[in-house]
Every structure is written in C-alpha cells, then in structure tokens.
Amino acid sequence: MNISFDNVHKFGNILFETQLFKHYHFPDMLNYYSENFVAFKQMPSIHEFESTSSYLREFHKKNGQNHLMFILPENKSLNHEFQKYLNLNEYDYSYNELYFIQPEDFPKFTKNPIL
C-alpha cells in the first residue's frame, strides 16, 4: 500500500484548481491554517510561487484571513535559490514526515484501575 499525504483527511474543500495547484478552503474555520492553503501539484518556479502567493493573499484578505500557507510537493527538495527567496521574503518553512501504522500494531496497554 502506497501511503502519501494525499491520504490524510482534509476538512477544507478544493475551492479552485489549476494545473499547478489546488486551493483548499474551510469557511467554517477561516483561521485554521492547515485547512486553508494552497497545495502545489508540482514544484513551482519562483515566479509561479509569487503569482500564487498574490492570488492567495488577495483571497484571504477578502475573507479576513491573516495567513498564507503553502504545501509543496512531497519528496521534493527546495533548491538553494528557492530557499534564499523564502528567507528574503520572511517565509517560514519546515518539512513534515508521514508515518503509517496499522491499528493492530499500536502498543497495548491496560487502563489504570486507580483512574
């Protein structure tokens, strides 16, 4: 079984989609960062990132949202030029790891009778 971040449930719905990205929006919780974001389907160029950032900034301003969140394609590295661009423009970035475990493999425990 091939597990990826695409398998993780998202509360936000795809509001807008292009060949480059999917825009997820969750109107019930506008400040829920991880449900109001753009997910790139492929690594954008800096120009494509700037354009998408402007699009998302304008959309969020109209909805009273004060954040921008982007998800880059999994298993791809940022090149030095892109890292430099993000740093110069005061973006924070991090990497996520996804682990998969079957329910029967969870550690067993017994309930503490004192609680």
CNS distance restraints for C-alpha pairs under 8 A (distance, minus, plus):
assign (resid   3 and name CA) (resid   7 and name CA) 6.49 0.50 0.50
assign (resid   3 and name CA) (resid 100 and name CA) 7.32 0.50 0.50
assign (resid   4 and name CA) (resid   8 and name CA) 7.59 0.50 0.50
assign (resid   4 and name CA) (resid  98 and name CA) 7.35 0.50 0.50
assign (resid   5 and name CA) (resid  74 and name CA) 7.66 0.50 0.50
assign (resid   5 and name CA) (resid  98 and name CA) 7.11 0.50 0.50
assign (resid  10 and name CA) (resid  35 and name CA) 6.51 0.50 0.50
assign (resid  11 and name CA) (resid  26 and name CA) 6.57 0.50 0.50
assign (resid  11 and name CA) (resid  35 and name CA) 6.16 0.50 0.50
assign (resid  12 and name CA) (resid  24 and name CA) 5.31 0.50 0.50
assign (resid  12 and name CA) (resid  25 and name CA) 4.78 0.50 0.50
assign (resid  12 and name CA) (resid  26 and name CA) 4.15 0.50 0.50
assign (resid  12 and name CA) (resid  27 and name CA) 7.81 0.50 0.50
assign (resid  12 and name CA) (resid  35 and name CA) 4.97 0.50 0.50
assign (resid  12 and name CA) (resid  36 and name CA) 6.53 0.50 0.50
assign (resid  13 and name CA) (resid  24 and name CA) 5.24 0.50 0.50
assign (resid  13 and name CA) (resid  25 and name CA) 5.45 0.50 0.50
assign (resid  13 and name CA) (resid  26 and name CA) 6.32 0.50 0.50
assign (resid  14 and name CA) (resid  22 and name CA) 6.33 0.50 0.50
assign (resid  14 and name CA) (resid  23 and name CA) 5.56 0.50 0.50
assign (resid  14 and name CA) (resid  24 and name CA) 4.48 0.50 0.50
assign (resid  14 and name CA) (resid  25 and name CA) 6.39 0.50 0.50
assign (resid  15 and name CA) (resid  22 and name CA) 7.68 0.50 0.50
assign (resid  15 and name CA) (resid  23 and name CA) 5.61 0.50 0.50
assign (resid  15 and name CA) (resid  24 and name CA) 5.70 0.50 0.50
assign (resid  15 and name CA) (resid  25 and name CA) 5.99 0.50 0.50
assign (resid  16 and name CA) (resid  22 and name CA) 6.06 0.50 0.50
assign (resid  16 and name CA) (resid  23 and name CA) 5.13 0.50 0.50
assign (resid  16 and name CA) (resid  24 and name CA) 7.43 0.50 0.50
assign (resid  17 and name CA) (resid  21 and name CA) 5.85 0.50 0.50
assign (resid  17 and name CA) (resid  22 and name CA) 4.44 0.50 0.50
assign (resid  17 and name CA) (resid  23 and name CA) 6.08 0.50 0.50
assign (resid  18 and name CA) (resid  22 and name CA) 6.48 0.50 0.50
assign (resid  19 and name CA) (resid  41 and name CA) 7.43 0.50 0.50
assign (resid  20 and name CA) (resid  40 and name CA) 5.87 0.50 0.50
assign (resid  20 and name CA) (resid  41 and name CA) 5.48 0.50 0.50
assign (resid  20 and name CA) (resid  42 and name CA) 6.25 0.50 0.50
assign (resid  20 and name CA) (resid  44 and name CA) 7.39 0.50 0.50
assign (resid  21 and name CA) (resid  38 and name CA) 6.50 0.50 0.50
assign (resid  21 and name CA) (resid  39 and name CA) 5.49 0.50 0.50
assign (resid  21 and name CA) (resid  40 and name CA) 4.20 0.50 0.50
assign (resid  21 and name CA) (resid  41 and name CA) 5.21 0.50 0.50
assign (resid  21 and name CA) (resid  42 and name CA) 7.63 0.50 0.50
assign (resid  22 and name CA) (resid  38 and name CA) 5.65 0.50 0.50
assign (resid  22 and name CA) (resid  39 and name CA) 5.25 0.50 0.50
assign (resid  22 and name CA) (resid  40 and name CA) 6.45 0.50 0.50
assign (resid  22 and name CA) (resid  41 and name CA) 7.37 0.50 0.50
assign (resid  23 and name CA) (resid  36 and name CA) 7.68 0.50 0.50
assign (resid  23 and name CA) (resid  37 and name CA) 5.99 0.50 0.50
assign (resid  23 and name CA) (resid  38 and name CA) 4.45 0.50 0.50
assign (resid  23 and name CA) (resid  39 and name CA) 6.47 0.50 0.50
assign (resid  24 and name CA) (resid  35 and name CA) 6.43 0.50 0.50
assign (resid  24 and name CA) (resid  36 and name CA) 5.32 0.50 0.50
assign (resid  24 and name CA) (resid  37 and name CA) 5.33 0.50 0.50
assign (resid  24 and name CA) (resid  38 and name CA) 6.06 0.50 0.50
assign (resid  24 and name CA) (resid  39 and name CA) 7.67 0.50 0.50
assign (resid  25 and name CA) (resid  30 and name CA) 7.86 0.50 0.50
assign (resid  25 and name CA) (resid  35 and name CA) 6.26 0.50 0.50
assign (resid  25 and name CA) (resid  36 and name CA) 4.57 0.50 0.50
assign (resid  25 and name CA) (resid  37 and name CA) 6.77 0.50 0.50
assign (resid  26 and name CA) (resid  30 and name CA) 6.18 0.50 0.50
assign (resid  26 and name CA) (resid  32 and name CA) 7.79 0.50 0.50
assign (resid  26 and name CA) (resid  35 and name CA) 5.85 0.50 0.50
assign (resid  26 and name CA) (resid  36 and name CA) 5.84 0.50 0.50
assign (resid  30 and name CA) (resid  36 and name CA) 6.89 0.50 0.50
assign (resid  30 and name CA) (resid  63 and name CA) 7.70 0.50 0.50
assign (resid  30 and name CA) (resid  64 and name CA) 7.89 0.50 0.50
assign (resid  30 and name CA) (resid  65 and name CA) 6.26 0.50 0.50
assign (resid  31 and name CA) (resid  36 and name CA) 7.59 0.50 0.50
assign (resid  31 and name CA) (resid  65 and name CA) 6.26 0.50 0.50
assign (resid  31 and name CA) (resid  66 and name CA) 7.62 0.50 0.50
assign (resid  31 and name CA) (resid  67 and name CA) 7.71 0.50 0.50
assign (resid  32 and name CA) (resid  36 and name CA) 6.40 0.50 0.50
assign (resid  33 and name CA) (resid  37 and name CA) 6.83 0.50 0.50
assign (resid  33 and name CA) (resid  67 and name CA) 7.22 0.50 0.50
assign (resid  33 and name CA) (resid  68 and name CA) 7.79 0.50 0.50
assign (resid  33 and name CA) (resid  69 and name CA) 6.65 0.50 0.50
assign (resid  34 and name CA) (resid  69 and name CA) 7.54 0.50 0.50
assign (resid  36 and name CA) (resid  69 and name CA) 7.26 0.50 0.50
assign (resid  37 and name CA) (resid  68 and name CA) 6.75 0.50 0.50
assign (resid  37 and name CA) (resid  69 and name CA) 4.87 0.50 0.50
assign (resid  37 and name CA) (resid  70 and name CA) 5.63 0.50 0.50
assign (resid  37 and name CA) (resid  71 and name CA) 7.47 0.50 0.50
assign (resid  38 and name CA) (resid  56 and name CA) 7.64 0.50 0.50
assign (resid  38 and name CA) (resid  69 and name CA) 6.48 0.50 0.50
assign (resid  38 and name CA) (resid  70 and name CA) 4.88 0.50 0.50
assign (resid  38 and name CA) (resid  71 and name CA) 6.27 0.50 0.50
assign (resid  39 and name CA) (resid  70 and name CA) 5.73 0.50 0.50
assign (resid  39 and name CA) (resid  71 and name CA) 4.54 0.50 0.50
assign (resid  39 and name CA) (resid  72 and name CA) 6.14 0.50 0.50
assign (resid  39 and name CA) (resid  73 and name CA) 7.52 0.50 0.50
assign (resid  40 and name CA) (resid  44 and name CA) 7.19 0.50 0.50
assign (resid  40 and name CA) (resid  70 and name CA) 7.41 0.50 0.50
assign (resid  40 and name CA) (resid  71 and name CA) 6.10 0.50 0.50
assign (resid  40 and name CA) (resid  72 and name CA) 5.20 0.50 0.50
assign (resid  40 and name CA) (resid  73 and name CA) 5.92 0.50 0.50
assign (resid  41 and name CA) (resid  72 and name CA) 7.44 0.50 0.50
assign (resid  41 and name CA) (resid  73 and name CA) 5.92 0.50 0.50
assign (resid  42 and name CA) (resid  72 and name CA) 7.34 0.50 0.50
assign (resid  42 and name CA) (resid  73 and name CA) 5.71 0.50 0.50
assign (resid  43 and name CA) (resid  72 and name CA) 6.40 0.50 0.50
assign (resid  43 and name CA) (resid  73 and name CA) 6.13 0.50 0.50
assign (resid  43 and name CA) (resid  76 and name CA) 7.57 0.50 0.50
assign (resid  44 and name CA) (resid  48 and name CA) 5.47 0.50 0.50
assign (resid  44 and name CA) (resid  49 and name CA) 5.73 0.50 0.50
assign (resid  45 and name CA) (resid  49 and name CA) 6.12 0.50 0.50
assign (resid  46 and name CA) (resid  50 and name CA) 6.11 0.50 0.50
assign (resid  46 and name CA) (resid  82 and name CA) 6.61 0.50 0.50
assign (resid  46 and name CA) (resid  85 and name CA) 7.68 0.50 0.50
assign (resid  47 and name CA) (resid  51 and name CA) 6.22 0.50 0.50
assign (resid  48 and name CA) (resid  52 and name CA) 6.09 0.50 0.50
assign (resid  49 and name CA) (resid  53 and name CA) 5.89 0.50 0.50
assign (resid  50 and name CA) (resid  54 and name CA) 6.21 0.50 0.50
assign (resid  51 and name CA) (resid  55 and name CA) 6.33 0.50 0.50
assign (resid  52 and name CA) (resid  56 and name CA) 6.17 0.50 0.50
assign (resid  53 and name CA) (resid  57 and name CA) 5.95 0.50 0.50
assign (resid  53 and name CA) (resid  68 and name CA) 7.61 0.50 0.50
assign (resid  54 and name CA) (resid  58 and name CA) 6.19 0.50 0.50
assign (resid  55 and name CA) (resid  59 and name CA) 6.28 0.50 0.50
assign (resid  56 and name CA) (resid  60 and name CA) 6.00 0.50 0.50
assign (resid  56 and name CA) (resid  68 and name CA) 6.96 0.50 0.50
assign (resid  57 and name CA) (resid  61 and name CA) 6.07 0.50 0.50
assign (resid  57 and name CA) (resid  67 and name CA) 7.85 0.50 0.50
assign (resid  57 and name CA) (resid  68 and name CA) 6.68 0.50 0.50
assign (resid  58 and name CA) (resid  62 and name CA) 6.33 0.50 0.50
assign (resid  59 and name CA) (resid  63 and name CA) 6.56 0.50 0.50
assign (resid  60 and name CA) (resid  64 and name CA) 6.08 0.50 0.50
assign (resid  60 and name CA) (resid  65 and name CA) 4.69 0.50 0.50
assign (resid  60 and name CA) (resid  66 and name CA) 6.73 0.50 0.50
assign (resid  60 and name CA) (resid  67 and name CA) 7.38 0.50 0.50
assign (resid  60 and name CA) (resid  68 and name CA) 7.85 0.50 0.50
assign (resid  61 and name CA) (resid  65 and name CA) 5.67 0.50 0.50
assign (resid  61 and name CA) (resid  66 and name CA) 6.89 0.50 0.50
assign (resid  72 and name CA) (resid  76 and name CA) 7.80 0.50 0.50
assign (resid  78 and name CA) (resid  82 and name CA) 6.02 0.50 0.50
assign (resid  78 and name CA) (resid  83 and name CA) 6.18 0.50 0.50
assign (resid  79 and name CA) (resid  83 and name CA) 6.30 0.50 0.50
assign (resid  80 and name CA) (resid  84 and name CA) 6.08 0.50 0.50
assign (resid  81 and name CA) (resid  85 and name CA) 6.19 0.50 0.50
assign (resid  82 and name CA) (resid  86 and name CA) 6.22 0.50 0.50
assign (resid  83 and name CA) (resid  87 and name CA) 6.16 0.50 0.50
assign (resid  84 and name CA) (resid  88 and name CA) 6.04 0.50 0.50
assign (resid  85 and name CA) (resid  89 and name CA) 6.17 0.50 0.50
assign (resid  86 and name CA) (resid  90 and name CA) 6.15 0.50 0.50
assign (resid  86 and name CA) (resid  91 and name CA) 5.01 0.50 0.50
assign (resid  86 and name CA) (resid  92 and name CA) 7.29 0.50 0.50
assign (resid  86 and name CA) (resid  93 and name CA) 7.98 0.50 0.50
assign (resid  87 and name CA) (resid  91 and name CA) 5.79 0.50 0.50
assign (resid  87 and name CA) (resid  92 and name CA) 7.30 0.50 0.50
assign (resid 101 and name CA) (resid 105 and name CA) 6.49 0.50 0.50
assign (resid 101 and name CA) (resid 106 and name CA) 7.37 0.50 0.50
assign (resid 102 and name CA) (resid 106 and name CA) 7.13 0.50 0.50
assign (resid 111 and name CA) (resid 115 and name CA) 7.98 0.50 0.50
